[in-house]
Amino acid sequence: MLHKKALILLVALLLTVTGVWTVTASSLIEQHSVLSGTVVSTVAVGTSVNEGTELVRVTTIAGSATAARATTAGVVKEVTVQRGSKINSGDVVARIEAQ
């Protein structure tokens, strides 16, 4: 009987931890590139941004252009590209915690 109670408690704890992690992870909004090219600049992690703030700039055949802008106001929690890397349209370039 004691093992059964311990097992139930363990399962409940695992479900709680998984639920908290899911809620936390889903609060980050992925930001996607709209252009392909070589990254020349990125926003720094921890930067507060407004909707429309430039996140990533690339060099393309046509010259330098903004590849991604913030789709929401918030704080940049992760930048998934770095200067010099090649990205494609649709790639996730950053994650923002909405405010």
C-alpha angles and dihedrals in degrees: 000000000000091000091051092053091047091050092050090048091049092050091048091050092049092050091050093050091046091050094050091047092049093051092047094046094048092055090072112090116214117229116209132204117244093194138049121228147091116311113243099170142006137189115257122253110258094033117138109230137186126216106285097026112143111252103172133017123195139187113237134174087273094050136261117345142161109266098183137018128188112268092199141021115262146091123306106240100173138015111198098190133057137204111287096022121124117236135186131217108276096027116136105246102170145000123224129198104221120231 
